[in-house]
Amino acid sequence: MTTTTPSRVDGRPAAAGTSFWAATRLVAEREVRSFLRTKGFWIGLAVVVAGLFAAGVLPSVLAGGPPAVAAVGPQAARAVAGTDLDVRQVGDLESARELVRSEEVDAAIVSAPEGIRVLALSDPPTGVVAALSVAPPVDLLEPGDVGPGERQLVILVFALVFLMVGMSGAAIAQSTVTEKQTRIVEILVVTVPVRALLAGKVLGHTLLTVGQVVVIAVAAPVALSLGGQSALLGVVAPALGWYVPFVCAGFVLLAGMWAVAGSVVSRQEDLGSSMGLVMMLVLGPYFAVMLLADNASVLAVLSYVPFSAAVAMPVRMFTGDAQAWEALLSLGLLAATVVLIVLLAGRLYSGALLQTGGRVALAKAWRGTE
């Protein structure tokens, strides 16, 4: 006959039969249920999904007005005569190329010995070609899978979702300090091991995050398909396959730090003083990727730094600047860092959770479990 040894927290026995994993599951279920009942959770997710559909569909809906083109030579002038195109006459081929590169026009129609040709930046201008009576050859100045505008849009979405996911971890800090301020935590630790309380909070919010990211990952291809962005969809889909595990691992990394930020203070009013470092680790990668997305060298470094890899490496996979082995290496470094941070957070959380009366220094929290 086997017996279950009660878990002990700070010398006090936990309820008999409550194992660590059972307690973790109970706490995780409590966290998930409490947040699924809040309107803010659903409103936030609905806003993100609506934003994705707006970004995918509205460009094609709002692209009003005829395409702008530059015409070079008499043959080109005759070809665009009578069309609905917004035509700008230019004197030479180089001027037309500059207008295309600066995106002042959608394409340039130039005279050639064999007839006319169309110059575009990175994507074939289907609207321009359809407006002409013939289908001339199309030359791309900067061939690519997606245009610069679409590239910036995808990077913006990746960075914004990372920001949203990272900041959502603040709910762990808020719930922790609420339990300390109301003294509920003193009751909880009688029946639930402190480390199980931390593990349950991290697990519960990770499940919520995974659910949100999966919804976004499913909604994004649908939005792009409805918007007629089939070329962009073909490039984004593989990157999304990397983005989901990266951003979920990145959340777990930050979740342990959010929990510590909540455990070292005793009042909601003091929470801002302990959240600074974690907020920097969320906002820093966001701004770095947004501002330095065109700097391949800096982005390569950021993709191997655990706190920024969750957004930098998927961006590099999308732009085609990284190979699969690089993503696996980066994900391995991120996973190893997650394990280390969670272990450190577990000790600090256990040492600070039951200490009240002001902010607890990290050194004191570390000694609190000895």
Buried (B, 14 or more C-beta within 10 A) or exposed (E): EEEEEBBEBEEEEBEEEBBBEBBBBBBBBBBBEEBEEEEEBEEBBEEBBEBBBEBBBEBEEEEEEBBBBBBBBEBBBEBBEEBEBEBBEBEEBEBBBBBBEEEEBBBBBBBBEEEBBBBBBBBBBEBBBEBBEEEBEBBBEEEBBBBEEBBBBBBBBBBBBBBBBBBBBBBBBBBBBBBBBEEEBBEBBEBBBBBBBBBBBBBBBBBBBBEBBEBBBEBBBBBBEEBBBEBBBEBBBBBBEBBBBBBBBBBBBBBBBBBBBBBBBBEBEBBEEBBEEBBEBBEBBBEBBBEBBEEEEBBBEBBBBBBBBBBBBBBBBBBEBBEEEBBEBBBEBBBEBBEEBBEBBBBBBBBBBBBBEEBBEBEBBBEBBE
